[in-house]
Amino acid sequence: TLGQTALPLTRVPALLRGVRAGSKLFIVDACRNDVSAAKGAEPTLGTEGLAKAIEVVSRGGGNSGPSPTVTLCSCSEGETSWEWEERKQGVFTFFLISGLEGGAADESGLVTVAGLGKYVEEEVGKWCREHRDLTSARVQTPWLKVSGSAGTAQLTLAKVRPGAPRRGA
């Protein structure tokens, strides 16, 4: 059940404070406040609590030092994180994985934080334009927030062989 498997967002900042990693990557693929609704079938709004919890995490989870923290969210506040029925997965998740597999790689084969954020935002936006009418309730705009040192956005998340086959869209 959801009660046994879900992690309350109010616990996330405290959990991240306990992570001793030099850099933290927090990926959120969520928007629904009605867990009984069909997944991604109808637009439902992100809760104010979700937006506040993400803001705390993106500031470094309350750490006393400037720990580099990256937050990548599937959609902006009040938007829907859409399911891609034909692929049996979320649109954001599809392009996140596609980007890490090389879709977001630069000419040398590196997938950086900034490159992945840009790729996911562009590809999800393109998908929405092709598959949804673009009323405000149908838009999905992933966003990336980087805090910490100036080089955090250029952290390498993956390295792929230039010219390697990529996941098709």
Phi, psi and chi 1 to 4 in degrees:
 res  aa     phi    psi   chi1   chi2   chi3   chi4
   1 THR       -  161.8   67.0      -      -      -
   2 LEU   -59.8  -40.3 -176.1   63.0      -      -
   3 GLY   -60.9  -25.8      -      -      -      -
   4 GLN   -91.3  -20.5  -65.0  170.1  -35.6      -
   5 THR  -113.8  -18.1   60.3      -      -      -
   6 ALA   -80.1  149.8      -      -      -      -
   7 LEU  -111.3  117.2  174.5   66.5      -      -
   8 PRO   -62.1  132.5  -16.5   27.2      -      -
   9 LEU   -61.3  -24.2  -83.0  170.6      -      -
  10 THR   -64.5  -20.0   54.6      -      -      -
  11 ARG   -86.3  -18.5  -69.9 -167.5   50.3 -146.4
  12 VAL   -60.7  -48.5  172.0      -      -      -
  13 PRO   -56.8  -41.6  -27.2   36.7      -      -
  14 ALA   -65.5  -41.2      -      -      -      -
  15 LEU   -62.4  -42.4  -70.1  171.4      -      -
  16 LEU   -66.9  -31.7  -75.8  177.3      -      -
  17 ARG   -61.0  -30.5  -82.8 -167.0  -64.6  -85.4
  18 GLY   -81.1   -9.8      -      -      -      -
  19 VAL   -79.5  125.2  174.1      -      -      -
  20 ARG   -92.6    7.8  -56.8 -118.8 -175.7  -97.1
  21 ALA   -64.3  149.8      -      -      -      -
  22 GLY   -69.3  -30.2      -      -      -      -
  23 SER  -134.1  151.1  -60.1      -      -      -
  24 LYS  -129.2  137.0  -61.7  169.9 -172.1  161.6
  25 LEU  -118.3  120.2  173.3   61.6      -      -
  26 PHE  -118.2  115.7 -177.6   57.4      -      -
  27 ILE  -111.8  126.9  -61.4  172.5      -      -
  28 VAL  -120.1  117.8  179.6      -      -      -
  29 ASP  -116.2   81.1 -172.4   -1.3      -      -
  30 ALA  -155.7  150.4      -      -      -      -
  31 CYS  -157.9  -15.7   70.1      -      -      -
  32 ARG   -86.8  138.6  -62.6  179.0  -56.9  117.4
  33 ASN  -107.8   -2.2   60.1   -3.8      -      -
  34 ASP  -115.4   94.3  178.6    1.3      -      -
  35 VAL   -69.9  -11.3  -64.2      -      -      -
  36 SER   -87.5  -11.1   64.8      -      -      -
  37 ALA   -70.5  152.4      -      -      -      -
  38 ALA   -62.6  133.0      -      -      -      -
  39 LYS   -58.1  114.9 -132.2  164.7  104.4  175.8
  40 GLY    67.0    7.7      -      -      -      -
  41 ALA   -79.5  -40.5      -      -      -      -
  42 GLU  -129.2  149.3  -71.2  -61.5  -40.4      -
  43 PRO   -66.3  133.5   15.0  -20.9      -      -
  44 THR  -135.7  147.8   51.8      -      -      -
  45 LEU   -89.3  143.9  -58.8 -179.1      -      -
  46 GLY   -66.8  145.3      -      -      -      -
  47 THR   -79.9  158.7   64.4      -      -      -
  48 GLU   -62.8  -35.6 -174.6  176.8  -24.3      -
  49 GLY   -62.3  -39.3      -      -      -      -
  50 LEU   -62.5  -47.0  171.5   63.3      -      -
  51 ALA   -60.7  -41.2      -      -      -      -
  52 LYS   -67.9  -40.5  -73.3 -179.7 -179.2  174.9
  53 ALA   -64.4  -40.8      -      -      -      -
  54 ILE   -63.7  -39.3  -69.3  169.3      -      -
  55 GLU   -62.2  -40.7 -178.6   60.2   28.1      -
  56 VAL   -63.5  -45.3  169.3      -      -      -
  57 VAL   -63.2  -42.6  169.6      -      -      -
  58 SER   -70.1  -14.0   67.0      -      -      -
  59 ARG   -89.1    7.5  -73.1 -165.6  -48.7  -99.7
  60 GLY   101.9   16.1      -      -      -      -
  61 GLY    67.6   18.4      -      -      -      -
  62 GLY    86.5   10.1      -      -      -      -
  63 ASN   -62.7  151.0  -70.4  -24.4      -      -
  64 SER   -75.6  -29.2   55.8      -      -      -
  65 GLY   -98.1  169.4      -      -      -      -
  66 PRO   -83.6   61.0   31.0  -33.2      -      -
  67 SER   -64.6  125.5  174.3      -      -      -
  68 PRO   -59.7  125.5  -21.4   32.1      -      -
  69 THR  -133.1  133.8  -57.4      -      -      -
  70 VAL  -118.6  129.7  175.7      -      -      -
  71 THR  -119.8  123.8  -55.2      -      -      -
  72 LEU  -121.8  116.3  178.9   58.2      -      -
  73 CYS  -110.0  146.6  -67.6      -      -      -
  74 SER   -69.2  -25.5   62.6      -      -      -
  75 CYS  -156.4  163.2   58.1      -      -      -
  76 SER   -81.5  165.9  -62.9      -      -      -
  77 GLU   -55.6  133.4 -174.5  177.5   -1.2      -
  78 GLY    85.0   -0.7      -      -      -      -
  79 GLU  -100.5  170.2  -66.6 -179.8  -11.6      -
  80 THR  -102.1  138.9  -63.1      -      -      -
  81 SER   -95.8  103.1 -170.2      -      -      -
  82 TRP   -76.7  147.8  -67.2  104.4      -      -
  83 GLU   -92.4  143.1  -69.1  -67.7  -47.3      -
  84 TRP  -103.3   95.2 -163.9  -18.2      -      -
  85 GLU   -54.1  -45.8  -67.1  -59.3  -38.2      -
  86 GLU   -62.4  -29.9  -64.0   82.7    7.0      -
  87 ARG   -97.3   -7.3  -64.7 -148.3 -179.6 -100.7
  88 LYS    57.6   40.9  -54.8  -90.8 -171.1 -107.9
  89 GLN  -160.7  169.6   71.4 -178.4  118.8      -
  90 GLY   -71.6  148.7      -      -      -      -
  91 VAL   -61.8  -47.1  174.3      -      -      -
  92 PHE   -58.8  -48.4  170.5   79.8      -      -
  93 THR   -61.3  -41.7  -59.7      -      -      -
  94 PHE   -57.1  -49.6  176.1   82.7      -      -
  95 PHE   -76.3  -26.0  -71.5  113.4      -      -
  96 LEU   -62.4  -49.9  175.0   71.1      -      -
  97 ILE   -65.4  -43.4  -66.6  167.7      -      -
  98 SER   -58.6  -42.0  176.2      -      -      -
  99 GLY   -64.4  -42.9      -      -      -      -
 100 LEU   -68.5  -28.3  -72.2  168.5      -      -
 101 GLU   -79.8   -3.7  -71.1  178.8  -22.2      -
 102 GLY   133.8  -14.3      -      -      -      -
 103 GLY   -60.7  -27.9      -      -      -      -
 104 ALA  -101.5    8.8      -      -      -      -
 105 ALA   -70.5  145.2      -      -      -      -
 106 ASP   -82.5 -175.7   63.2   15.4      -      -
 107 GLU   -62.3  -21.7   59.7  -79.8  -13.0      -
 108 SER   -94.9    4.1   61.5      -      -      -
 109 GLY    90.2    9.1      -      -      -      -
 110 LEU   -93.6  134.5  -60.7  178.8      -      -
 111 VAL  -104.8  110.8  178.4      -      -      -
 112 THR   -98.7  167.0   63.6      -      -      -
 113 VAL   -54.4  -51.9  166.3      -      -      -
 114 ALA   -63.6  -41.8      -      -      -      -
 115 GLY   -64.4  -40.8      -      -      -      -
 116 LEU   -66.5  -44.1 -178.9   63.0      -      -
 117 GLY   -59.0  -44.2      -      -      -      -
 118 LYS   -65.5  -45.1 -179.3  177.1 -174.8 -128.6
 119 TYR   -60.4  -49.4  173.7   82.9      -      -
 120 VAL   -62.5  -43.6  169.9      -      -      -
 121 GLU   -61.3  -45.6 -177.8  178.2  -10.8      -
 122 GLU   -66.0  -45.5  -71.6  173.8   -5.2      -
 123 GLU   -70.3  -40.8  -66.0  -58.6  -43.6      -
 124 VAL   -65.3  -40.8  169.5      -      -      -
 125 GLY   -60.8  -43.2      -      -      -      -
 126 LYS   -62.8  -43.2 -171.6 -175.4  -43.6  177.7
 127 TRP   -60.2  -44.2 -175.9   92.0      -      -
 128 CYS   -62.1  -42.0  -75.1      -      -      -
 129 ARG   -62.7  -33.4  -72.2 -171.9  -62.9  -81.3
 130 GLU   -85.4  -26.5  -67.4  170.8    1.1      -
 131 HIS  -116.7  -10.5  -66.0   86.1      -      -
 132 ARG  -131.7  148.5  -60.6  -80.6  177.9 -122.2
 133 ASP   -73.4  144.8   63.0    2.8      -      -
 134 LEU   -95.2   50.1  -71.1 -176.8      -      -
 135 THR   -72.7  164.1   62.1      -      -      -
 136 SER   -59.4  -28.0   61.6      -      -      -
 137 ALA   -78.4   -9.9      -      -      -      -
 138 ARG  -105.2   -4.6  -60.0  -77.3 -178.2 -176.4
 139 VAL   -80.4  145.0  173.6      -      -      -
 140 GLN  -132.6  113.8  179.3  178.9  -12.0      -
 141 THR  -120.0   95.3  -47.1      -      -      -
 142 PRO   -60.4  150.8  -22.1   32.7      -      -
 143 TRP  -138.8  150.2   58.0  -92.0      -      -
 144 LEU  -119.8  130.8  174.2   71.5      -      -
 145 LYS  -125.9  127.6 -178.9  162.9 -175.2  168.2
 146 VAL  -118.9  128.7  179.0      -      -      -
 147 SER  -131.0  157.1   62.4      -      -      -
 148 GLY   114.7 -144.6      -      -      -      -
 149 SER   -70.1  160.8   65.2      -      -      -
 150 ALA   -62.3  -28.2      -      -      -      -
 151 GLY   -86.4    0.1      -      -      -      -
 152 THR   -58.1  -40.4  -57.6      -      -      -
 153 ALA   -64.0  -21.2      -      -      -      -
 154 GLN   -98.7    8.1  -64.6  -48.8  -46.6      -
 155 LEU   -58.5  137.9  -74.1  174.1      -      -
 156 THR   -85.3  126.6  -60.4      -      -      -
 157 LEU   -98.2  -29.1  -60.2  173.0      -      -
 158 ALA  -156.9  155.9      -      -      -      -
 159 LYS  -129.5  127.2 -179.2  170.6  174.8  108.4
 160 VAL  -121.4  156.5  -63.0      -      -      -
 161 ARG   -70.6  123.6 -171.1  170.3   27.6   93.8
 162 PRO   -53.9  133.3  -25.3   34.3      -      -
 163 GLY    83.7    2.5      -      -      -      -
 164 ALA   -65.3  150.4      -      -      -      -
 165 PRO   -60.2  143.3    2.0   -2.2      -      -
 166 ARG  -119.2  154.1  -63.7 -178.4  178.0  170.6
 167 ARG   -62.8  129.6 -161.0  173.6 -163.6 -151.2
 168 GLY   -77.8  148.0      -      -      -      -
 169 ALA  -109.1      -      -      -      -      -
